[in-house]
Amino acid sequence: MNSSILKLLKKLISKASISPNDMGCQKIISKELYKLGFAIENFKIEDTNNMFAKIGNKHGKTLNFLGHTDVVPPGNLLNWKYNPFVPTIHDNNLFGRGAADMKGSISSFIISVKNFLNKFVHKMKGRITILLTSDEEGSAKNGIKKVVKYLIKKKEKIDYCIVGEPTSEIFLGDTIKNGRRGSLHLKLYFLGKGGHIAYPNSSENLIHKACFFIHDLTKFDWGDNYVDKDEKTSVQVSKIFSEDVPENVISENLFLRINFRFSHKVSVKQIKFCVRNLLNYHNIKFFMKWKLSGKPFITKRGKLLDIVNKTIFLLNKKKPKVSISGGTSDGRFISTMKSEIVELGLLNNTIHKPNEFVNINDLNKLSAIYQKIIEGLLL
């Protein structure tokens, strides 16, 4: 095991960097990068810490590593075997919040970059950049989204981007992402006519109407049936709420919170149009509020994806599954720079859960994979 990875990861886990608080994680990483000769820019945007580090020849190709130092809250501490912010090793696993998502990947790619530069710094053709934020798990409004706008204004270029999100499902490297679905949120308010529960004909039961509406909405054919089932557009109703009325009263209003995870073949305009038509079909009076938190993106097939596939094949003797499933990632902001993007990281089976952990051997393997990818792109 490369002790440098473990040492760095323990330092990062020890910082309770609940989004959007960085709690000094980026300072720890900056110290490592300064030693290697990186030039570092720090961006404090309201409550969010961001940093952009670079080394190498700007006239060559640029490989960027993208990550986030923030974590989700640990939840009920009684559900944890160990303190989530005291890194603990048991049975060759390192426990702690952020171990897999994604301080483990950050530690692995920092050390892979260090090892590469120590060996090939004078042979490197191009640049390595590292872009980090402390607000990926939260609103993401002051993170990579704004830094990318600054980089574009400065005419910075990112040709290849590796996102350290935990993409592996059963074993390290079995799944990578070359894109993500979009995420569209809807707050939907039904307006009706309340009344006595014994006289339903003189009122309007919005809950009954909502049942039919939800059934039709979740069964709707969005026209992307040709893709894998976990990559299709999906609709999830996450909340239904009605005002607190006496038990013999039908409420006159109803609130629904709905999320649409949509593929790159489905547009926001199409979703809004279909939802409105469906509401009218069910004769529902309503008003709504939409929020787009991420557009779908899919990277073009190119050198990055080819090298990642070949590198993982050498380790696993099997090519990884290439997917766009899962939630959104900050890769969606990098996509505006027309970069080739691949998400590759640790196992995701414990992320956002109590007792999050990473296998120590996987940290070393992932770092080796990252280093081979750097070599394939910049030598």
C-alpha positions, 0 to 999 in steps of 0.5 A: 500500500502506498502510505502517502495516499493513506496519510493524505486521506486520513488528513482529509477525512479528519476535516468535517467538511460538510457542504459547503464548508471546506474546513481546510481540506484544500489547504492540505492539498495545496501544500502537497501541490506546492511541493510539486511546483504547481501554480495555484489560484484560490477562489472564495465565492461566498461560502464556497472554497474553490481552487485551480492548480496547474503545472506544465506546458500550456501549449500542449494538451491539458488533462484536468482532475476534478473533485470536491472536498465537501461531504454530506452530513453523517446523519445519526451518529448512533448508526456509525461503528466509528466516529465519521470524522476520525479515520479508522481502519478495520479489516483493511477498510478505512471508515469515515465520511468522504472516504469513497465520495470523494476524498479517497479519489482525490488522495489517489489522483494527487499521489498519482500526479506526484509519482508521475511528475517525479518520474516524467516531469521533463518528458511531459507533453502538456499540462496537468490541472486540478480543479476542486470545490467545496460545494458539489453535494449542496447547491453547487451555485458557487462552485465549479459552475462559476469557476468554469466561467472564469476559466473560459473568460481567461481562455483556459482549455481543458482537453481531457477531464477525469472526475473522481466520482465513485463510479465502481459498483461491484469491483474497482473499475467495473463501471465508468461514466462518459456523461450524466442525465439532466436533473429537473425539479418541479414544485407542483401546487394543485388547487381545488374545492374543499368540502365535507368528506361525506359529500364528495360530489360537492367538492374536489378530491385532489388526492384522488386526482393526483393518484391518476396523474402520478400513475400516468406521469410515471408511466409516460413514454419519453421516447428513449426506450432504446437506452439501458433501463438505468439511463432512461428518463425517470420520474420520481415523486419525492413528496406529497403534502396536503394541509392539516384539515379535520378528518371529515374534511377534503382539503382544497390544496395539494403539493407535490415535489417531483424530479425528472432525471432525463437523458440527452435525447429529451429536452426540458421544453418537452418535459414541461410541455408534456406535464402541462398537457397531462395536468390539463387532461386530468382537469387539474387547476395548478401552478408550478415552479421549475428548477433546472439543476443540471443539463444532460451531457455525454462526452464524445468518444476520443483518446481519453475514453480509449485510454481509460478502457485500455488501462482498466482492461489491463487491470481487470482483464475486462472492459468497463461498462460505460454508463450515464446513470446516476445523479448529476456531477460537476462534469456537467459544467466542464462539458461547456468547455467541450472537453472529453470527460470520463468519471472514474472512481471508487466503489459507490456502495457505501456513499452517503450512508452510515459507515462509509468506507473504502478498501485500502487496496482499491486506493492503491489500484486507483492511483495506479490507474490514474497514473497510467492514464496520465502517461497515456495522454501526456507522454 
